[in-house]
Amino acid sequence: MEGKNGAVTGFVIFLFLVTLALLYSLFSVPRVQIIIFQTSNQDQSYVMRPKEAQPHRTVVLQSVKTERKQTMKTNSQCTVTDDAHKFDCYPEAYGIATQAKCEARGCCWQVPHSGSSQHQKGKKEDTSKGVPFCYYPQDFPGYKTGLKTSTPTGFSVALNKNSTAYYADDVMNLMMDVRYETEYRLRIRIYDPKNMRYEVPLKTPIVTKAAPTQRYSVVVSNTGDPFNFAVVRKMLSPAERPAVLFNTSKAAPLIFADQYIQLSTFLPSKFLYGLGEHRGSLLQSMDWRRLTIWNRDQAPHDPDTGTNLYGHHPFYLMMEDGGRSHGFFLLNSNAKEAVLQSAPALTWRTIGGIVDMYMFMGPSPAEVVQQYTEVIGRAFMPPYWSLGFHLCKYGYGSAKETMDVVKRMQEAKIPQDTQWNDIDYMDAYRDFTFDTTKFGDLAGMVNTLHNMGMHYVMIVDPGISNKNSPPYPPYDVGTQMDVWIKDSTGKPLIGKVWPGDVVFPDFTNPKTTDYWTQMTKSFHDKVQFDGMWIDMNELSNFYDGSLSGCPGNKYDNPPYVPAVLGDHLKAKTICASAQQNVSLTYNVHDLYGLTETMATYQALKTVRGKRPFVISRSTFAGQGHYGGHWSGDNFARYDDMYLSIPEMLNMNMFGISMIGADICGFHDDTTEQLCQRWQQLGAFYPFSRNHNDLGKKDQDPAVFSETMKNSSRTALTIRYALLPYLYTLFHKSNAMGNTVVRPLFFEFPQDTNTYSIEDQFLWGSDLMITPVLTQDTTKLETYFPACTWYDYYTGQRILGKGTKISMDAPMDRINLFVRGGSILPMKAAAMTTTESRKNNFRLLVALNETGYANGGLFWDDGETIGTHESGIFNMIMFMASKNSVSSGVMKAGFTGESMKLDRLLVYGVATKPNKVTVNGGGTSFEYNSQFKALTVTVPLVDLLKPFTVKWI
């Protein structure tokens, strides 16, 4: 309202609300707290909703406007005894809920009092924080359950309703398709049967027949009743009770409008993980949190705010009672929110597509991830060299300065495998070029690296400069091939990034893969790079929308906008109305990083003929099948170092095994102590790279003091020694869907103490890493799950009892513990993986309480594509039984390298042996009586033949 009429009307409303407040204070009726806010330039009154998990968001004031007429709900319809069970009926992040607006939607209004509510096993919680003022009544009109029909894969249910909800273009008739895809995997699709809608073009398993047995059942309300459904875990014994994993009964109603879809459910526990990409704790808080998902170029900061970051992963893993777990995946790429509340319950809100949900029955956390990656694709098998240490800086300035850093690392004898360059190597920041003045000898530099047994990776951004004077082939060829994203008028959309105005390749167009391959080959003919680092692909844009703005249609300005950073879908990206081959950007925006990774993977495969290595900033479900990810532009702060662990663990749950953070921080200048501790931690990231920003001081480990150099050398030497074990973990990830790094609860799901541990983690099942993450700390309270552990450095035995033990944490090392019952394959370390692969193998054997252990080794040439599928690999199993260690050769398909074993280290040998033999022949050994550790010198046993080591 504006002008005098608006002022008068606002004043009347203000007097009315004040009078109403006085009446409520005088009469004995249930009290309603009325909060009045007065704006500075309008005489108008509002009741402000609480900020839900968006503490820094600007709230836009809106005038009261009737949306549709509804009679005020009666108290009985609005009675909700537990505030935690109220579902938000006015979720708009950029408006203010008022009683009039709320009741116009047919919903209930109550401003909650602060206090506590008792629920879920008597636990008291504050119910005032985040509780919606406007919530759904028990009889909110929704869909009715219609005809149920059997199908070859399960059954279908018709859904229909007679009245619309509060968003335009409500779909009145839906179909629910329930598919029993496997014994442990369920798929449910809810869609408009009359009108084709956008669906995510992700290749998923095709199932034509229902699984004969299922570990779950789907219960749907009776025909004619209000629609709801539940997914129930079947129990394996009569003593167990069925567990309800997903239950929409008495939750918020299903809403399915053209640009607003809502699905709410109650959950069986509060132990929920995933829902990415966000910065924050590993275990999600259920305290009224709104997690926004819409890929954006945003440096991660402000943990636990739910701010949208680089990736789109609508997957969660939940721990249930008894140590069981299940997973959920919503296959939908539109902008969305996942809202958590303490009931516990979850609400999905998305602004397009359909409901396409998968549930995975586990029951172990590891099995949940295996089942999930069976749908989205297993993690790619990386080249062996990529497991070494990587180094980069934005601002080396020249090829010479880049090589000076490499030489500094060599002189310090700190292992390094790969040197990188950021955008400063380019000519005017244009892709597939290099600055002929400062980086004129780039090709020679790369050749020198190769001669040193090292590798080279450079950055490539998606924006292609549209200035073709002088001629610029990447733009000219792309224009001829017609591969650019178009604006709503059909012309190439003009954005802006580092080179200035640019156009963007449409990677949903098959022609663009051919274009990208041509450009990759053309540059590779000049500079023999080994991998590609793709950045800015959220899709990042220095214009909001485009050079000419956005048309402002229903796609650029949808009726509901999730709580995205910047308040609009176009903020720091392109127009949602832009046209791409598969669909509008409105639908496929968050697929950009994935589709660029796919095209880059194919280009490298074609051009190099070896295993591709791609690291991308933006991701979507399935990213791990083609490439890795780093956690973006972090800061040189202890908090950022700490939070890199939950980021890494989450990405492994999302099927992205090759993951790491910028060691020592990208933004800000680091300190030596911070960088020393971070180098120790970073040596155990799957993707280990030190990288920092333009204008910041050098932070490669060789630039610091001798103490720092020694510490970094020690940590990286251990990494390089353990690479055979790490490589085997990547093989298991690629072949079976295992995680490479994992939280403790993956291995100890019965131990609820592990559910919130995020400052310790595991490589596979056998190596526990406990880094120092705070300043001036040389003692750690380390949690040891109930089993035998050994100090990696000494072999000292630690009997874990499910408690914390105070451990020394000196500055010169990171604490590592080997789990009893494991055998770790190793090699003697070297400065590069090229050299270390030439060294002999070693085994670290950690006996459990009964004297047993086992482990395995996968080995191939480290770079050929598809060795597992073609059988060109070796698989060797190792077993320890009280007083012996032996091997079994499961597969011997790779004979291109010598595989000799020269040392055996056994932890947990109770007494000093009198004799040690290798295949019946005596050999030398050493025994540490303090730590009960046996070191055996092995006379170069061929690992492709079975061996036995005995001690008596």
N, C-alpha and C positions, 0 to 999 in steps of 0.2 A: 504494500500500500504506500502511496506517495501523496504529498500535498496535504491540504487542510483536511480533506475527507478521511485520509488515512490516519492523521493525527487524532481526530475526534474519535474515530472508531477504535483506535488503539487505546485511547484513554478510557473509553467505556469498558473495554475488555479488562483493563487494569483494575478499575473500580469493582467490577463484577468479581474478579478473582480475590481481591482483598476482602470483600464482603463475605464471599464463600468461606474464606479462611477463618473469619471471625465467627461465622455460624458454626463451623466444625468445632471451634474451640469452646463454644458455649453449650453445646448439646452433647448428651451422652450417646455418641455413635462411634463406630470404629474410626479412629483418627487417620486421616490422610495428610501426609506432610506435603505442603504446597510450597514450591520453591519458585520465586519470581526473580527474573533477570530483566533489567531494563537496558535497552540499547542506547548508545550515545546519540544517534541521529534519528531514531524513530521512537515515538511514544508507544511502545508495543511490548506486550508481556509474553514470556515463554517459560516453559518448564523444560529444563535441559536434561537430556539423557546422560548417563555416565559415559565417560570415554572408555571404550572397551578395547583394551590392549593396543591403544593408539595414543600414547601419552603426548606425542609431539604433533599430533594432527591438528590442523586449523579447522575449527568447526564453522561451517557456513550457516548463518542465520537464515531461516526461511519463514515466511509468513504462514499463518494458518490457512489451509485450503482444504475444503471438503473433497475427499476422493470418491466416496460413494456413500450413500445413505445406509446406515445400519442403526437398528435400535440398540440402546445401551444394554450391555450384557448384565444378566442378573448375577447376584453374588454366588449362587450355586454353580453357575457356569464358569465363573472365574476363580472358584476356590482351588487353590494349589497350596497344599499344606507345607511343601518344602520349596523354598525359593530356587534351589538348585534344579528343580524340574520345570522352571519357567523357560519357554523358548521364545526368543525375540521375534516379535511381529513387526518391529520397525527397525530393521538392521542398517538403514542407510548411514554410511559413515560420515557423510558431508552435510547432514541435516540435523534438525533438532526435533525430537519426538515431542508432540503435544498431546494432550488428552483428546482433543478434537480429531486430530489426525489418526490417532490410534483407534478411537471408536468408529471412525469412518471406515476403517478396514474390518470392522466386526471383531475387534480384539479387546482385551481387558487392560485396564490402566490402574497401576498402583505404584506409588513411590515407596520402595522398601525402606524399612527402618534398619539402621545398623544393628548388628547383634550376631548371634550365632545360632546355627541350626544343627541338630544332631541327626546324623544319618550315616549310613555305611559303617556298620560295626561300631557305632557309638562315637565316632570321631567328630569333634566339634570344629566347625569351620565358620569363618566370617561369611555371611550371606549377602552383605550389602554391596560389596565390591563387584561391579560388573553385572549385577542382577538387572535384567531388562525391566524398565517401567511399563513397557507395552508388550504384552505376551498373549499367546493364543488361548482362547477358551476351550473347554472340553468338547464343545459341539461345533467348532469351526467347520464350515461346509467344505467338503473335499470329495475325493473320488470314492465311488462305491465299487466293490468287487463284483465283477461280472462273470461271464461264462469261462469255465476252466476246461482246457482241452489238452489231451496228451499229445506229445510230439516225439519224434525219434530221439531227440536229445534230452527230453525231460517233459516239461509242460508249459503251457502259456495261459495267461489270464487277461481277460479284457477288463479295462478300467474305464469308468465313465462318471461324469458328474453333470449337474444341471445348472450350477451357478458358477460364475467366474470368480477368481481371486482378485487381488488388487493390482496386478500388472497386466498390461495390454496383451492381446493375442494369446489368451489362455487356450491351451489345447484341451478340448472337452473329452476326447476319447483317446485312450492310450492302450498300448499292449505291453504286457510284462512277459518276457521270454526267459524261462528258467532252464539252464543247461547244466546237466551233470557231466562235466567234461572229463574228469578223471575221478578216481577214488578220493583224492584230496583237493581237487580244484573245482570250484563252483563259479559259474558265470551267470549274472542276471542283467538283462537289458530291458530298459523301460523307454519306449519310443512312441512316436506318432505313426500309426500304421497307414495313414492316408497321405502323408506328405513326407517326402525324403528330406532329411536333415543332415547337416554335416556330421560326419563321424571321423575319428582320428585314423589316418591311413597308415597305422602301424601294423606290420605283419605279426599276427598272432596265430597260435595253433588252430587249425581247422578241425573241428570235431563233428562227425556225422552221426554218431550213435552214443547214447547215454552210457556212462560207465555202469557195469553190472552191479557193483557195490560202491557205496559212498560212506565216508566218515561223517557225513552231515545230513541234515534234513532241512527242507524249506517248508515252513508253515505259513499259509495265507488265510486271511479272514474268510468267513463264509460268504457265499454269493448273496448279494443284496446288503451286506453289512458295510460299514465304513472300511475302506481299504487299509490294511496294514499287513506286514509280513515279518517273519523272524527266521533267522538262520541258527540252527541248533547243532552243536557238536554231539555226535553219537558217542556214547561211552563204550569202552571195550570190555567192561566187566559189570556184572549186576551190582557190585558194591559202589560203583560210581554213579553220579547223577549227571544227566545231560546238562551241558553248559550252553546258555543262550548267548551267542556271539554278536548278533545284530538284531535289534528289535525296534521296529518303528511304532509299535502300539503305544499310545498316549504321549508320543513325541510330537513335534511340530508336524503339520500336515504336509504331504507331498504336494508341491506346486510345480507345474510344468507349463510355463508360458514360453513364448517364442524367445525371449531374452532374459528369462529368469527361471532357473530350475533349483528347487530346494528339496533336500532329502535329509531327514533327521533320524537319529537312532540313539537308543540307550546302549551303553557299553558294559561289558562284564567286569572291568577293572579300571584302575587309574594308571596302570603302567603301560603307557603308550609312547612309541618311538617313531620317528620318521617325519612325514609331512614337510617336504622341503621345497625350495631351499631357503632356510632361515638360519640366522645366527642365534645360538643360545644353548641351553642345556641339552644333554642327550635325552634324558627323560623329560617328556613334555609336561608342563604344568597344565592341569585341568581347571585352573582357577579363572574361568571366563576369559579365554584367550582367543583372539581372532588372528589366524595365520593367512596372510594374503599370498596368492600365487599368480604372478604375472611377471614374466622375465624382464629384468631391468638392469641397466648399467648402474650399479650402486655399490660403492665400497661398503663392505660389511662393518657395521658398528651398532651400538645400542642393542646389546643382546636381549633376547626374550621379549622383543616388541612385536614380533610377527611381521616385520617389514619385508616386502617382496624383494628378493635378490635375483641372482643370475639364473636359477634353475627352476624347473617345474616337475615336482615328483609327488603326485597325490597318492602316496602309498604310506601305510602305517603297519607297524608290527606291534602286537599287544601281548603282554604276558598275563596269563590267567592264573587262577588258583591252582596249586599243585605243580607249578613249573611248566605247564603246557603253554603254547603260544599259537597265535593265528595271525594272518596278514590280510590286508584289504588294499585293493588298487582300483581307483576310479579312472578309467580310460577316457579322458576328456581333456582337451587342450585349451579350452577357453579360459579367460580370466575367472578366477574363483577364490573362494574363501573356505577354510575349514575352521569352524568355531567350536571350541572345547568348553565344556562347562562341567561343574563338579558333581553332577548327578551320580556317575559320570555319563556324559552324553556328547555327541558330536553332530554338528549340522554342516552339510555341504551346501554351498551356494555357488552356482556357476551361471554364466550369462549366455550359454549357447550349447550346441551339440545335443547329446542325449545322456541318459544315465546308462553307463556301461561299466558294471562293477564285477570285480573278481574277488573271491575269498579263497584263502589258502589255509588248509587245516593243520599244517605242520606235522606233528605237534611240537617239535623242537624249534627253537629260533633258527638254527641252521637250515632245517628243512623248509621253513617258511621262505627264506631267501632263495633256496634252490628252486622251489615251486614258482616263485615270482619270476626269477630269471628264465625259467622255462617258457614263460609267456613273452617277456620283453626282449629276450636274447641274452645268452651268456656273455661274460666279459671277454674282450679280445685277448689274444695271446701276444704279449709285448715282445719286441726283440730283446735279447739278453742285455745288450749294451744300455738299454733305457733304464735298467735297474741300478746303474751306477749313479754317481753324484753329478748334478747339473749346476751350471753357474751362469748367471745373467745379470745385467744391469742396464737400465734405460739411461743412456748417456755415456757409454764408453767413448763415443766421439769419432773413433776411427778404427780401421782394421789393426793398426799398429798397437793402439791402446788395448784393444781386445786381446791381442796376443801377449801383451805385457802381463796381463792378469794370469793368463794360462802359464806363462813362464814363472810367475811368482808362486803359483800353486805347485809347480814342478819342483822348484827350488826348496819349498817347504816340505816336500815329500808328502803332500796331502792328496789322496786319490781323487781323480776327476775323470769323468768319461765324456762329458758333452759340454760344449761351449755354445751359448745362445747370444743372439742379438735382438734387441727391441727395435722400435720403429726408426731409430736414428740411423740405421744402416741404409734406409731408403733414399731415393732421390725425391725430394719434396713430399715425403710420406706417401708416395704412390706405390701400390702393390706391384710385385714382380719387377722391381727396379732396384738399383743400388746407387748410392752417391759415388760417382766416379772420382771425385776429389778426395774425400775422406776415407772411402771404402773401395778405392779403385783396385786394390789388390785383394778383394774379398775372395775371389776364386782361389788365389794362391794361398790365402790364409786357411781356407777350408782344406785344400790339398795338404798343407802342412799338418793340420790336425789329424787328417786321415793317416798320414805317415807316422804320426805318434801313437796310432791305435785309438784315436779319439773320434768324436762325431760332432755334427753341427746341426743346430735347429734355429730357425728364424721365425719371426712373427709375420703373420699375414692378416690383414683386416678385410672384412667383406666389402666395404665401400670403395667403389672404383671411380677415380677422378673422371669427370665428364669434360675435362679440358683436353682437346686433342691437338693443340698447337704448342709445341711440335707434336707430330703424330704419336699417339699412345696406344699401342696394339691392344692392351686389355680392354680399353673402352671401344675402340673401333671394331674389334672382332665381336665383342658382346653385343654391340648395336646391330651388326650384321646378322647375328644369330638370334636376335630378339629374345634376350634372356633376362631383361631387367624387370623388377617389380614395377607395376603400373599404378598410377593414381586412379581416382574414380572416373576420370575422363578417358582413360586408356593411354595416357602419355607416361613415359618413364618418370617415376616419382623422384624428385630431387631432394636429397638430404644433405647433411654436412657432417663431416668428421675431420680427421687430421689433415688431409690434403686440401680441404675446402669443400666446395660443392661436389657431390658424388651421386652415383646411381648404385643400386643394390642388386646383385644377382638373385634371381628367384630359384632357390635350390629345390623347390618342389617340382620344378620343370626338368624332365629328363635331359633336355638339351643342355642344361646348365652344367651337368656333370661332364659332358663332352667339352664344353667351353673351359671349365675349371681344369680339366686334364690337359688341354692344350696350353693354357697359361702356365701350369705347373711344369710341363715338359720344357717349354721355351726358357723358363728361368733356370731349370735344372741343367739344361745344356750349357749354361754359363757358370753356374755355381752348384757344385755337387752336394747339396744339402741332404740330410738324412731323415729329417722329420719336419713337421709343420706345427706351429703354434698359432691357433686361430682365436682371435680376440674380438671384442666389440660386437659380438653376434647375438645380442639379446632381442632385438636389433638396436644397437646404440645409434643415436642421432643427436647432433648438437642443436638442430631445430626441433621444436615440438610439433611433430607431424611431418611437415615438409617445408620447402622454401616458400610455397604459396599457401601454407596452412592446410586445413582440412575442411571438407564441405559441411561438416556439422550435421550429417544425417544420423539415422538411428544407430549406426555402427560406431561412429565417432562419439556420439553422445547417447549411449544406451539408457534406458529408464532406470537401471540399477548399475552402479559402478562399485565394484569391490573396493576395499580400503587400500587402493594402490598409492604408492608414494608419488607425489605430484598431483594427486586428485583426479587426473584424467588418464584415459588409456593412452593418449598420444604423448604423455610426458616423457621426454628424452628418448622417444622412439618415433616410428613412422605412423601414419594415419591407419586406424583400424579399418577404414573403408578402402585401403589400397587393395589392388587386385593381384593375386598370385595364381599359379597354374591350377593348384588343387582347390583353392577356395579364397575367400577374402582373408586379409591379414587378421581381421577380427577373430577368425577361427584358428589360423595356423601361425600366428605371431610367435608362439612359444615353441614351435617346431624349428625355428630358424637355426639355432645352434646345432641341433641334431642333424638336420638335413645338410648343413654345411660340413659337419663332421663326416657324414656318409660320403659326400662328394669328394672330400679331401682324402679320405681313406682309399677310395677307389682310384683317385688320381695318383697317389703315391704307389699303390699296388701296381698300376699300369706303368708308371714312369721308372720306378726303381726295381720292380720285380722281386722285392723283398717285403718282409713284414712291415706294414705301415706303423708309424708312430705319430699320433695326433693328440695334442692337448687343447681342449676347448674351455672357454670360460662359461658359455651358456650351454645348458643341458636340458634334456627331456628324458622321460622314461625310455630306456633302450640305448642311451648314450654309451654306456660301458661296452656295448657290443662292438663299437667302432673306434672308441678313443677314451682318453682320460680327461681329467678335470683338475684345475687347481682352484683354491678357494677364493681367488680374487685379490683385490687391492687392499690387503690388510695393513695394519699399523705396527710399528716397532714398540709394542707394549706387552707387558706380561699377560694381560688379559687376553690379548690376541693369540699369544702362544698357547695359553690354556684352552681357549675355545677352538683351536685348530684340531684338537683331539675329537670332540663330538662331531665336528664337521667331517672329519675323515671317517669316523665310524658310521655316520649316517650315510655317506656316499657309498660305502661298501654294502650297506643294507639295500641301497637303491641299485645295486648291480654295477657300480663304477669302482673297480678295484684299483685302478691307477689314479691315485688321488694324493695330493699334498698341499701344503700352504707355502707361501713365500717365506723361506727360512730367514729369520732375523727381522722380518717385516719389510713391506714395500714402502709405505709412507713413513715419514719422520726419520731422523737419524737414530740409529741403534746405539746401545752402549756395549762395551766389551762383555760385561757379565751376562746381560740379556742374550747377546748373540752367542756366547759360549754355551749357555744352557739350551738355546734354541737349536744350535748346530747338533748338540747331543740328541735332542728330540727328533730333529729333522732327518738324522741318519736312519731313523726307523719309520719315516713316512714311506709308503709304497713308491711315491714319486718324490724324489729328494732333490729340491732345487733351492738355491739361495738367489734371491732377486730383490733389487730395490730401485727406487725412483730417480728420475732426473734431478740433478742438483743436490742429492744426498751423498754423504761421504761413502767411500768404498766400504763394503762389508764382507768381501770374500774372506774366508777364514785365514788366509795367508797374510792379510794386511795388519793383523793384530799382534799382540805380544807372543813371546815364545810359549808362555803358559797356555794361551788360547790355541796356538797352532798345535801344541802337543795334544790338547784335549780333543780338538776336531779330528786330528789324525787318528787318535785312538778310536773314536766313535765310528769314523768312516772305515777304518781298517776292519772293525768288527762287522760292519755291514757287508763289506766286500767278502769277508770270510764266510758269511752266512748266505751269500747269494744263491748257492745251490738249493738251500732250504726255501728261500724266498721264491725262487723260480719255480720250484715244485708247487708252492702255494698258488702261484699264478696259473699253473697248469690245472690245478684242481678247480680254480675259479672258472677257467675257460671251459673245462670239460664237464664239470658237475655243478657249478653254481655256488661253490663255497666262497666265503669271504676270505680275503687275504689278511686284513686286520679286523679284529672283532672285539666287542666289549666282553667283560668277564662273564656276564650273565649268559652269553651264548654257550659257554662251556659248563657253567654251573647254574642251570635254570632253577634248580630247587633251592638255591641260596638267595633269598630275597634281599640280603645285604648287598648283593652285587648289582641290584637293579638300578641303583642311582650312581654307581661308580663311573666317573668319566675322566679321572686323572691318571688312570692306569689302563693299559690295553694289551692285547695279545697279538702276536704274529701267529696265525694259525691257531692250533690248540696248545702249543708247546712252549712258547717263549713269551714271558710277561715283561713288559716295559713299564718302568715306574719313573718318569722324568721329574726333575725339579722344575716347578712352574712359578715360583715366587722368588723375589729378590732376597739376597743374603741368607739363603737357606742351605744348611748342610745336614739336616735331619729330616727324614720323611716318616710319617705314619703310614705304613704300607699294609694293605689288606691282603691276607693270604687265605684263599679258599681252602677248604678242608681236603688237603692231599699233600704229598711230599713235593717240596721245591728245593732247588739248588741254586746257590749263588753262581752266576755264569762265570765269574772270574776265578773263583777259588774252588768251587765244588762243595762249599759248606752246605750241609743239609739243614733245611728249615721245615719243620712239621707244621703245615697249615692247619688251623683249627677254626677257620671262619672268623678270625679276629684280626685286629691291626697290631703290627709289631713295629716298634721304633727302629729304624735302620739308618746307619750313617749314609750320607749322600755327599761325598766330597766333590769339590769343584771340578776335578779332573776327569770325572767319569759319570756315566748314566747307569743307574742300577738296572740290572737284568737278572731274571730268574728263569731257570729251566724247569719245566714240569716233570716230575717223576713219571716214568713210563714212556718217555719219548726218546727218539734217536734223531739227531739233527745232522743231515749231510752238509759238509762244509768243504772249502778249499783254502789253500794258503792265499792270502790277500796279495794284491799288487796295485800299482798306480792306476791301471785301467782294467776293464773287464777283458779286453783283448789279451792282456798279459796274464791275468788271473786264470783264464780258461786253460792256459797251458800248464798250470800247476796241478799237483796231485790232490786227490780227495782226502778228506778226513771225516771221522765220525765222532760226534759228541753223544755219548750214551748216558742217560739219566735213569737209573733203576728206580722202580716204584717200591712200595712197601714189601712186596713179595719177590722182588728181584727180577721183575720182567720189564721189558720195554720194546717198542717197535717204532718203525718209521719207514720212509720211502724216499726215492729219488727219481725224478723225471729229468731226462736229458736228451737234447738234440743239438743241432748246430746253432741254435739261437737266433736264426734270422729267416729260414725258409718258411714260406707260407704253407700251412696245412700239414705239418709233419705228423701230427697225431692221427689225422684222418688217413694219411697215406702210409702210416706204419713206420716212418723213418725216425724212430725214437727208441730210447732205452727206458725201461721201467724196472727198478730194482727195489726189492723189499728187504728190510733189515729187522732182525729179531734178536732180543736178548733174553736169556733164560738162566737166571741165578748166577752161573759161573761161565757163561759163554755168550758170544755174539756171532750170528751167522747171517748169511744172505741168501736170497732167492731171486733169480733173474726171471722176471715175468715177461719181458720183451727185450730183444736185442736186435733192433732194426737200424741202429745208427753206429757205424764203425769209422766215421770220419775223424775221430779224435781218440787219443789214448785215454783210458779211464783207469788210473792206478790209484790204489789206496795206500797211503804211507804212514798213517797214524790213527790211533784209536784212543780216545779219552773217555774213561768210564767213571761216573760219579755214583757213590753209594756202595762201593766194595768194602764190606765190613772188616775184612782182615787182609793183611799183606799176603799175596800169593807166594808160593814156593817156586812156581814155574808157570810160564805163559807159552802157549804154542799157537802157531798160525798154520792151519791145514796140517797139523801133526808135527810140524817142525818148531824147535825152540826159537825164541826171539827175546830181545832185550826189553826191559820194562822199568818203570819207576813207580813208586807208591808213596803217596803223601798220607802218613798216618794221622795227621791232624784233621784233614778234611775227607779222608777215606776215598781218595781219588787215585785211579790207576791209569797210567799213560803207557801205551803199548806202541813200540816201533814196529811197523808192519813192513815186511820186505816186498814192497811194491806188488801187492795182490791185484790182479786184473778183475775189476768189478763186473765184467761181463761173464765171469765164471763164479759159481758159488764158492764161498769161503766160510771158514769157521775159526774163530779165535776162542781159546779156552784158557782159564786160569785155575790153578789148583794149589 
